[in-house]
């Protein structure tokens, strides 16, 4: 049972790294598109993807802190609240890029 939990945790870490890598990749692609043809839409999309990447990174760190039990419950709630800020900004910028 303990070995199965270790394998599952390793798989979860791998999946989180893949997710973060994919968000960084789409951020890089959107940045390259913005540099090639500078427009407000592409700039907003790039900023949106950058904030979403930041949100994924913060989410991974906060989830790891909670799994380790190193944060108290009130601190963990505040950390989770701050985790949503990059996602809110990122998705707002993507929304803005679609309607500019």
N, C-alpha and C positions, 0 to 999 in steps of 0.2 A: 504494500500500500504506500509506504514512504517513497519507494522508488518511482511509483506511478505519479505521485505528487511532484517529485523533482522533474520528471520528464514533462509533465504538464506545464510547470513553471518555466522550464526552458523553452518550450514551444510558445508560450505566451510572450516571453521576452523577444523571441525571434519574430513573432507576428507584429509586436510593437515596433521593432526596428524596421521591419519592412514597411509598415504604415508611415513611419517618420521619413524613411527614404523616399517613398512615393510622394509625400507632400513636399519634400525638398526638391525632388525632380520637377514637379509641376510648377513650383515657384521659380526654379531656374529657367524653365521653358517660357514662362510668362514674362520673366525679366528680359530674356533674349528677344522675345517678340516686341516688347516695349522699346528696347534699344534700337531695333531694326526700323520700327515705324512708331515714332513717338506720338501717342495720342492719349487723351484723357481716359478713354475706355481701357486701354491696355495698362495704363499706369494704375488705375483703380483695381483692375484685376490682379496685377502683380502685388500690390499692397495687400489686397484681400488674401491671396494665397500665402503671402509671407506671414500674416497674422494667424492664419489657420495652421501653418506649420509650427508657429510658436505655441499655439494652443495645444497641438498634439504633443509637443515636447514637454510642456508644463503638465499636461494631463498624465503623461507617462511617469514623470517624477513624483507627482502627487499620489498617484496610484501606488507607486512603489513605497512611498513613505507610509501610506495607510496599511499596506500589506505587512510591513515590518513592525507596525505598532509603535513607531517612534514619535508619532504626533498624537497629542491628546485629542479627544473628540471635538472640542470647540475649535481648536486650532485646525483640525482637519476640515471642519465645515467651512471655516474662513478660507482655507487653501482651495477647497473645491469651488467656492464662490469666485475667487480670483481666477480660477482656471477657465471660467466661462467668458471672461472679458476679451481675451484674444479671439475667441470664436465669434463673439458678437460683432466685434470690429471687422473681422475678416469677412464674415458673411454679409455684413452691411456694405462693405466695399465691393464685394462681388455683385450684390444687388444693384449698387450704384453704377457699376460698369455696364450692366445690361441696359440701363435706362438713360445713359448719357447720350 
